[in-house]
Amino acid sequence: MSPLKDHPQRFQLSNALHARPFPAFEAPAQVAFLTLLTGASQTRDMGREHEHLIALLDRYGAAHPTPDAPHYFGTIGRHQLRWESHSEFVTYTIITKGSATKPFEFKAFDVFPQDWLAEAPGERITSGLIHVAHMPEIEKVTECLAEWFVPESLAVSHVLDHAAVMASDFRIDEGGHVRYALFVQKDVGMQRVGRILQRICEIETYKTAALLGYLRAQVLMRDLGVKDEELAELVRRMSEQDAPAEETLAELMKLAAWFEKQTADVSYRFGATIAYGAIVNQRISVLREERFLGRQTFAEFMMRRFDPAMRTTKAASRLLQSMSDRALRAGELLRTRVDVVRSAQNQAILRSMDRRADLQLRLQETVEGLSVVAVSYYGVNLLTYVLSPFAKHAGIDKVWLTAILVPFVVLGVWSVMRRIKSRISGANKK
């Protein structure tokens, strides 16, 4: 049996399912993560991003990733580093084993040198500190949550069948980071702890990235309110018969062009926002949350604060498309009206041309009659001069000779003119 021919990307497709494995570690630990917005795939400098990662690894004498690798996991000093490249951002996660002297210490970010951060190829959209500890008594958990977080926006829940308790208020603290707490049962394995940590980092990263579209939607909604009034005014002017249609059409086309430009500008961001929002909700659902002491869960927090932002983004996208369609339909109607007016004008011009052609034909026939008379006059005079000697010899007076020649000459000239006109008409028809 001959071997099968493999698709050239078969192994690449299979390995894609196993890329980005979950980190494996146990409590207690301190985690710092950083997300840099680097731009869309078509504009970002992937080479510079890899160089920036290698510069950090060289500081600690760590091994380099393979060229063009989309992810990296290794050890730098006494820390574990996880680096991932996504469609428009890169993430750095630092895992430090052991208990912290004080939870959420800002020195956890000292792993990232200041000069290295200053040269980052992108802008920070979020960064966070995650305090991972063994599960204490419930009263102790309650005390810690009251000390670390703002009660007003605190979300806390049991996850993965009470394997752990995760909590956050989703606020940026005085150090510029979002805080998360993760209390893990002592019998929970390293792989499960790593999966929970990965979900928390993804929730924070995709939540923030999704809100970029929401901010754009807020600005767009205000602009659309103004443009809606302009469009309504133009449509109202369309119903007025004395309104200049050409000017109204030009303004409508300008407005339609504005809608098309806005659509091109926001389509990528709105599409990414919808995708990121779906990822956030999916990551929360797989954690299988259960309520902790009557507090709101992550899902409830997102339903109250995050989901309305996503609905606003979708509404802005639909409104933009709707107004663009309205402007195009109004433009088509007005263009039809302009075409009808121009058609009526063209018909009037054609009727005027027909009248002028009729007048020209009559004038031409008149001129033809005068031409027959004139040519006949000269023809009779010529023939009189030629035939006068013969007529005198035959005893015919010159006057009678002229009278005899006139009907024959006029008839001949008229016949020749008719024949010439007939030939010209036949040539034009061909």
N, C-alpha and C positions, 0 to 999 in steps of 0.2 A: 504494500500500500504506500503510495507516494505521500510524502509529508505535505500538510496543508500550508498554504501561503498565508502568513500573518499580515494583518494590516500594519503599516509602518508605525502607527501610534497605539497599537494594542496594549503594550505594557505601560505606556504613558497614561492611557485611559484607566487601566486597572490601578496604577499607583496613585492616581488622583483621589481615589476613595480612601486611601490610607495616609494621605498627607496631613499635616497639622495634627499629630497625635496629642492627646490630652497630657498635661504634665502630671507626674506622679510624685506626691510628697505627703508628709503627715504633719499633723498639728503637734506643737505650736509652730507658727511661721508668720513672717511679715512679708507682704506682697506690695510692690509698687508697680503701677503700669502707666504707660504713656502712649497716647495716640496722636500721630502727626498727620494732618491733612496735606497731602502732596499734590493733589490735582487728579484730573481724569487720566485714564490710561494713555490717551493720544497726546497728552501734553507733558506728562511727568517724565523726569529723568531717572530711569531705573538704575543706571550706572552710578549716579551720584548717591542714591539711597544705599546701594551695596557698599560703596566706598565709606559712607558714614558709619555703617555697621562694622566694617572691618577696622575702622579707626578706633572704635570702642573696644573691639576684641584685642587689638594690639596693645591697648593700655594695660590689659590684664594677661597678655601672653597666651590668649586662647586660640584654639584652632579656627581656621577660616571655613565658611560655608562653601559649598560647590558653586561655581559661577552660575548666575541667573537663578539661584534657588529661591523659591517664594517663601521659604520659612527656614528657621534655624533654631536649634535647641542645644545648649551647651553650658559649660561651667565657666564662670569668670570669678576668680578668687574663691571666696566661700559662698558665692551666690550662684543661682541658676538663672540663665538668661533665655528668654523665649522671644523670638522676633518673627513677625509675620507681615507679609506684603499682601495688601488687598487691592481692590479695584481703584481706590482713590485715597488710601491712607495706609500707613504702616504703624504697627503696634510693637512696643517693647514691654516685656513683663519681667520683673526681677523678683525672684523668690528667695527669701533669706530664712533659713531654718532657725528655730529657737524662739524663745520668748523675748519680747521687747521690754526694756526698762520702763517705758511709757508707751501705751498704745498710740498709734498714728503719729509717731515721731517723724518730723520732716527730714531727719537725716537718712531715712530709708532711701531718699532720692539722691543721696550723695554718691551712690554708685554711678550716676550719670555726671561726669565732670562738667563744670560750668562752661568752660570754653568749648567743650564738645556739644553741649546743648545750644550754644550760640550759633554754631555752624549747621544746625539741623536743617535738612532739605524739606522744609514745610513749616506749618504752623500748628501749634497745639490746639486741638479742639476739646480734649479732655485728658485728665490724669487722675489717678486715684490711689488710695492707700487701703489695703485690705488687711485687717487684723484677724488672723486665724488662731483660734485657741480651743482647748478642750471644753466641753460643755460643763459649766459649773451648776450650782443650784439655781433654780428658777428665780429666786429672789435676787441672787447676784447678777443674773442676766438682766433683770429689770433695772437694777441700780446702774449697771454699765450703760444700758441704752439711754437712760435719763441723763447720764453724765456726758455721753459722747455725741448725742444727736438732738436735733430740734424736734420736740414732741409733735408740733403742728403737722409736719410733713413726714414723720417717721413711718416707714413700712417695714414690717417684720413678720416672718412666717417660718413654720416648720417646712422642710423640704425633703424629698425623697424618703417618704415613710418615716419621718422623724429622725433621719440620720443626722440632720444638722439644723441649725437655726441661722438664717441670714437676715441682716438688717441694714438699712441705710435711710438717710433723709434726703439724698440726692442733691445736697447743697455743697457749694464750694467753700471750704474752710479758709482760715487765715493764711494757710500755706499755699493756697491755690489748687487744692486737691479735693476730690469727692471721697467721702469715707464710706467704707463697707465693713461690717463685722460679720464673722463667720464662726459660730460655735459648733464644734463637731463632736459627736459621741466618740468615746474612746475605742469602740470596737469597729469604727468605720475604716475601710481600707484606703490605701494611698491613692488608688485609681479613682475611687469615688470622690475623694477630697479634691483631686485634680479636676474632675469633671465639673464639680460645683464651682470651683474657682474660675474655670474657663467660661462657664455660663455667666457668671457675674461680670467678668471683663467684657464679654460680648454684649450683654444688656446695656452696660454703661456706654460702650463705644457706639453701638448702632443707634441707641436712643439719641445721643448727641448728634450723630451724623444725620439722623432723620430730621431733627429740628432745624437744620440748615434750610431745608425746603420750606418749613413753616415760616421762618423769618422772611424768606423771599415771597411767600404767599401773602403775608400781611401787607407788604409794600405793594404788591400787585393788586390786591383787592381795593386799596385806596385809589390807585391809578384807574382801575376799571370803573370805579364809581364816577369819576370825572368823564371818562370816555363814554360811559353809558348815556350820560346827559347829552354829550355831543352827538352821539348816534341817534338818540331820540329826536333831537332838534333837526337833524338832517332828514330823517324820515318824515317829520312833520312838514318840512319845506317841500318835500317831494309831492305832497298832496295839493300844493298851491300851483295853479296853472300858470300864474305869471312869474313864478320863480325861475331864474336862469338854470336850465337843466345841466348845461355844460359845467358851470361853476360848482353846482351841487355834486355832480359826478366826480369832479376832480377832488373835492374834499372827502367824499366817500372812499375813493381809491387811496387817498393818503391815510385815512383812518384804518382801512383794511390792511395797508402795508404795516402800520404800527402793530396791529394785532398779530400779523405773521412774524414780525421781529420778536415780539414778546414770547410767542410760542416757541420759536427757535431758541431763545435765551433760557427759558425755564423748563423745557421738555426733559432735558437730562436730569436736572436737579429734582424735579417733581417725580420722575420715574424712580430715581434712586431713593427718594424719601418714602415712597410707597413700599418699595422692596425692603428698606431698612426697618420700617414700621412692622412689616409682617415678620421679619426675623426676630425683633424684640419680643413680640407676643408669642412666637413659637418657642423661643428660649425660655421664657417664663413658664409656659405650659408644661415643658418637659421636666421641670423641677418638681412638679406635682405638689404645689403649695397647700398647706393647711394652716388655719388661723392660729396665731399665737396670742393667748390671753386676750382675745377680743380685738386685737390690733388689726389695722388694715394690712392686707397682703400687698405684694408687689403688683399683682394683677389689678387689684382695686385701685392702687395709686395710679397706675398707667391708664386705667379706664377713666379716672377723674381728671388727670392732668395731661396725659400723653395722647390718648385717643382723640380728644377734641382737636388737638393740633393737627393730627393726621387727617381728620375730617375736613378741617379748614383748608388744608393743602389740596385735597381732592376737589373740594368745592371751588377753589380758585382755578384749578385746571379745567373743570367743567364749564365754569362761567367764561373763562377766556375762550374756550372753543365755541361756546354758544354765541358769544358776541361776535367772534370772527365770522361765524356762519351767517349771522344776521346782517353784518356789514356786506358780505359777499352777495347775499340775496337781494338786499336793497340796491347794491350796485348793478346787479343784473337787471332788476326791474327798471332802474333809471336809464341804464344803457338801452333797454328796449324802447323806452319812451323817446330817448334821443334819436334812435334809429327810425322810429315812426315819424317823428317831426322831420328828420332829414329826408325820409322817403317822400313825404308830402311836398317838401321843398323841391326835391328832384322832379316830381311829377309836374309841379307848376312850371319849372324850368323847361321840361320837355314840351309841355303845351305851348309855352311861349316860343320855343324853337320851331314847333310845327307851324304856328301862325307866321313866324318870320319866313319859314321855308315856302309857305303858300304865297306870301307876298312876293318873295323872290321869284317864284315860278311865274306868277302873273306878270311881274316886271320883265322877266326873261322873255315871255311870250310877246309882250309889247315890243321889247327891243328886237325880237326876231322879226316881227312885222315891219318895224321901221327899217331893219337891215335889208329885208326883201325889197322894200321900196327904194332904198338908197342904191343897192347893188343893181337893181333893175334900171334905175335912172341912168347910172353910168354905163350900164350895158347897152341900153337903147341908144345913148349918144355915140358910143363907139361904133355900133352896128350902122347907125345912120351915116356916120362919116365914111364907113367902109362901102356901104351899098349906094350911097348917093350918086356916084357916077353912073352906075348901072341903071338905077331908077330913072335918071334924067334921060339916058339913051332910050329907055323903054317908055318915056313919056309920063312917068309917075312923079307927081309933085313930092317935094321933100316932107311936107306936112303929112300927106297921106302915107308916105313910107314910114314915118315915125309912128303914126296911128296904127299901122298894120303890125309893126314890130313890138309895140308895148305889150299886148296880151301874151304873145309868144315868149318874150323875154321874162316877164313877171312869172308866168307859169313855170318856165324852166328854172329860174332862180329858186322859186318856192319848192320845187321838186328836189333840187339839189340840197337845199337846207334841211328838208325833211329826212332825206337819206343820211346826211351826216349826223343829224340828231339821233336817228334810229341806231346807227352804228355805235355812237357813244353810249347810249342807254344799254345796248346789248353788252358792251365791254364792262360797264359798271356792275351789271348783274352777275357776270362771271367772276 
